[in-house]
Structure formats: C-alpha cells, structure tokens
Amino acid sequence: MGKHETLTGAQRVAKRRAAQRAQGLRLKQFWVPDLRDPEVLERIRRSVEAINKSDAENGVLEWLDASYEELMASEPPYDWEPDGPPGDASGKE
C-alpha cells in the first residue's frame, strides 16, 4: 500500500473542484435572504402583504392561469411510459 497524501482543507477543496470541472461542471454561488434576521423577515412580510393587497397583481395572476390552461389544452394528454416520453433523446423507444 502506498503512502496517503496529507492535504490541507484548501487542497482538498481545490482537488474536489478540479474533479468537478473535469466532469463539465462549474461552481455557482448564490446569495439568499437570511431568514434568521428579523429585519429581513419584516421586509418579506411587507412584500407579501403588498402583493396580496394588489388588485393589479391578482389580474396578472389570473391572466397567467388562463394562459397556462389555454396552452395545456393544446398539448396531447400525458401518456408516457415509466421510462419517459415516447421518442425521447435517450434512445429508449
């Protein structure tokens, strides 16, 4: 048995990221609201309240629902096999 490399945490992370990149992946980082912060929660609450009170917003949502229903009415019924849609790109037909 060969010797095991002793890597620092930064070296392990770099090695893992290099392996991910070699697989065609790339790192994406996202900033999300900190729901532990009471000020953030209050801003979210106010935003939700404003949306709920907005008649204009309700009109947009109704239009989106109607558009979705119209679009789906023109689609063939869902009748896929457990392996996926017929004639999909996986070559399973």
ChimeraX commands (.cxc) that place a marker at each C-alpha (Angstrom):
marker #1 position 0.00,0.00,0.00 radius 0.5
marker #1 position 1.24,3.47,-0.88 radius 0.5
marker #1 position 1.51,6.48,1.33 radius 0.5
marker #1 position -1.58,8.62,1.76 radius 0.5
marker #1 position -1.27,12.25,0.84 radius 0.5
marker #1 position -1.77,14.66,3.71 radius 0.5
marker #1 position -3.77,17.52,2.24 radius 0.5
marker #1 position -4.87,20.73,3.86 radius 0.5
marker #1 position -8.55,21.64,3.75 radius 0.5
marker #1 position -7.89,24.14,0.97 radius 0.5
marker #1 position -6.04,21.50,-1.06 radius 0.5
marker #1 position -8.91,19.01,-0.65 radius 0.5
marker #1 position -11.41,21.63,-1.80 radius 0.5
marker #1 position -9.22,22.56,-4.78 radius 0.5
marker #1 position -8.86,18.88,-5.73 radius 0.5
marker #1 position -12.61,18.30,-5.48 radius 0.5
marker #1 position -13.39,21.42,-7.54 radius 0.5
marker #1 position -10.88,20.35,-10.21 radius 0.5
marker #1 position -12.58,16.94,-10.40 radius 0.5
marker #1 position -16.00,18.61,-10.75 radius 0.5
marker #1 position -14.69,20.88,-13.53 radius 0.5
marker #1 position -13.23,17.83,-15.30 radius 0.5
marker #1 position -16.78,16.42,-15.32 radius 0.5
marker #1 position -18.01,19.55,-17.12 radius 0.5
marker #1 position -19.50,21.24,-14.05 radius 0.5
marker #1 position -18.91,24.75,-12.79 radius 0.5
marker #1 position -19.31,26.35,-9.40 radius 0.5
marker #1 position -22.22,28.75,-8.88 radius 0.5
marker #1 position -22.74,30.65,-5.66 radius 0.5
marker #1 position -25.99,32.31,-4.68 radius 0.5
marker #1 position -26.86,34.93,-2.10 radius 0.5
marker #1 position -30.15,34.17,-0.40 radius 0.5
marker #1 position -32.14,36.10,2.21 radius 0.5
marker #1 position -31.00,35.44,5.78 radius 0.5
marker #1 position -34.25,34.27,7.36 radius 0.5
marker #1 position -32.66,34.47,10.81 radius 0.5
marker #1 position -32.57,38.28,10.53 radius 0.5
marker #1 position -35.77,39.89,11.91 radius 0.5
marker #1 position -35.38,42.87,9.53 radius 0.5
marker #1 position -35.29,40.55,6.53 radius 0.5
marker #1 position -38.37,38.70,7.77 radius 0.5
marker #1 position -40.20,42.00,8.21 radius 0.5
marker #1 position -39.32,43.12,4.66 radius 0.5
marker #1 position -40.57,39.79,3.30 radius 0.5
marker #1 position -43.78,40.08,5.33 radius 0.5
marker #1 position -44.41,43.60,3.99 radius 0.5
marker #1 position -43.73,42.47,0.42 radius 0.5
marker #1 position -46.13,39.55,0.71 radius 0.5
marker #1 position -48.77,41.79,2.23 radius 0.5
marker #1 position -48.40,44.30,-0.61 radius 0.5
marker #1 position -48.72,41.56,-3.22 radius 0.5
marker #1 position -51.80,40.13,-1.55 radius 0.5
marker #1 position -53.48,43.56,-1.48 radius 0.5
marker #1 position -52.67,44.45,-5.07 radius 0.5
marker #1 position -55.62,44.15,-7.47 radius 0.5
marker #1 position -53.27,44.60,-10.42 radius 0.5
marker #1 position -51.18,41.65,-9.28 radius 0.5
marker #1 position -54.28,39.48,-8.97 radius 0.5
marker #1 position -55.19,40.38,-12.55 radius 0.5
marker #1 position -51.76,39.29,-13.76 radius 0.5
marker #1 position -52.00,36.00,-11.87 radius 0.5
marker #1 position -55.45,35.32,-13.34 radius 0.5
marker #1 position -54.10,36.06,-16.82 radius 0.5
marker #1 position -51.16,33.69,-16.24 radius 0.5
marker #1 position -53.50,30.94,-15.05 radius 0.5
marker #1 position -55.76,31.38,-18.08 radius 0.5
marker #1 position -52.78,31.41,-20.46 radius 0.5
marker #1 position -51.42,28.25,-18.89 radius 0.5
marker #1 position -54.77,26.49,-19.20 radius 0.5
marker #1 position -55.04,27.56,-22.85 radius 0.5
marker #1 position -51.53,26.30,-23.57 radius 0.5
marker #1 position -52.08,22.98,-21.86 radius 0.5
marker #1 position -55.39,22.44,-23.67 radius 0.5
marker #1 position -53.45,22.26,-26.95 radius 0.5
marker #1 position -50.97,19.67,-25.62 radius 0.5
marker #1 position -51.54,15.94,-26.13 radius 0.5
marker #1 position -52.56,14.04,-23.00 radius 0.5
marker #1 position -49.87,12.69,-20.72 radius 0.5
marker #1 position -49.43,9.03,-21.58 radius 0.5
marker #1 position -45.72,8.37,-21.14 radius 0.5
marker #1 position -44.29,5.05,-20.22 radius 0.5
marker #1 position -42.34,4.76,-16.94 radius 0.5
marker #1 position -39.09,5.12,-18.97 radius 0.5
marker #1 position -40.02,8.61,-20.15 radius 0.5
marker #1 position -41.74,10.26,-23.10 radius 0.5
marker #1 position -42.02,8.29,-26.34 radius 0.5
marker #1 position -39.19,9.10,-28.74 radius 0.5
marker #1 position -37.10,10.96,-26.16 radius 0.5
marker #1 position -33.43,11.73,-26.69 radius 0.5
marker #1 position -32.23,8.79,-24.56 radius 0.5
marker #1 position -32.80,6.37,-27.45 radius 0.5
marker #1 position -35.24,4.23,-25.42 radius 0.5
marker #1 position -38.16,3.55,-27.73 radius 0.5
marker link #1:1,2 radius 0.2
marker link #1:2,3 radius 0.2
marker link #1:3,4 radius 0.2
marker link #1:4,5 radius 0.2
marker link #1:5,6 radius 0.2
marker link #1:6,7 radius 0.2
marker link #1:7,8 radius 0.2
marker link #1:8,9 radius 0.2
marker link #1:9,10 radius 0.2
marker link #1:10,11 radius 0.2
marker link #1:11,12 radius 0.2
marker link #1:12,13 radius 0.2
marker link #1:13,14 radius 0.2
marker link #1:14,15 radius 0.2
marker link #1:15,16 radius 0.2
marker link #1:16,17 radius 0.2
marker link #1:17,18 radius 0.2
marker link #1:18,19 radius 0.2
marker link #1:19,20 radius 0.2
marker link #1:20,21 radius 0.2
marker link #1:21,22 radius 0.2
marker link #1:22,23 radius 0.2
marker link #1:23,24 radius 0.2
marker link #1:24,25 radius 0.2
marker link #1:25,26 radius 0.2
marker link #1:26,27 radius 0.2
marker link #1:27,28 radius 0.2
marker link #1:28,29 radius 0.2
marker link #1:29,30 radius 0.2
marker link #1:30,31 radius 0.2
marker link #1:31,32 radius 0.2
marker link #1:32,33 radius 0.2
marker link #1:33,34 radius 0.2
marker link #1:34,35 radius 0.2
marker link #1:35,36 radius 0.2
marker link #1:36,37 radius 0.2
marker link #1:37,38 radius 0.2
marker link #1:38,39 radius 0.2
marker link #1:39,40 radius 0.2
marker link #1:40,41 radius 0.2
marker link #1:41,42 radius 0.2
marker link #1:42,43 radius 0.2
marker link #1:43,44 radius 0.2
marker link #1:44,45 radius 0.2
marker link #1:45,46 radius 0.2
marker link #1:46,47 radius 0.2
marker link #1:47,48 radius 0.2
marker link #1:48,49 radius 0.2
marker link #1:49,50 radius 0.2
marker link #1:50,51 radius 0.2
marker link #1:51,52 radius 0.2
marker link #1:52,53 radius 0.2
marker link #1:53,54 radius 0.2
marker link #1:54,55 radius 0.2
marker link #1:55,56 radius 0.2
marker link #1:56,57 radius 0.2
marker link #1:57,58 radius 0.2
marker link #1:58,59 radius 0.2
marker link #1:59,60 radius 0.2
marker link #1:60,61 radius 0.2
marker link #1:61,62 radius 0.2
marker link #1:62,63 radius 0.2
marker link #1:63,64 radius 0.2
marker link #1:64,65 radius 0.2
marker link #1:65,66 radius 0.2
marker link #1:66,67 radius 0.2
marker link #1:67,68 radius 0.2
marker link #1:68,69 radius 0.2
marker link #1:69,70 radius 0.2
marker link #1:70,71 radius 0.2
marker link #1:71,72 radius 0.2
marker link #1:72,73 radius 0.2
marker link #1:73,74 radius 0.2
marker link #1:74,75 radius 0.2
marker link #1:75,76 radius 0.2
marker link #1:76,77 radius 0.2
marker link #1:77,78 radius 0.2
marker link #1:78,79 radius 0.2
marker link #1:79,80 radius 0.2
marker link #1:80,81 radius 0.2
marker link #1:81,82 radius 0.2
marker link #1:82,83 radius 0.2
marker link #1:83,84 radius 0.2
marker link #1:84,85 radius 0.2
marker link #1:85,86 radius 0.2
marker link #1:86,87 radius 0.2
marker link #1:87,88 radius 0.2
marker link #1:88,89 radius 0.2
marker link #1:89,90 radius 0.2
marker link #1:90,91 radius 0.2
marker link #1:91,92 radius 0.2
marker link #1:92,93 radius 0.2
view
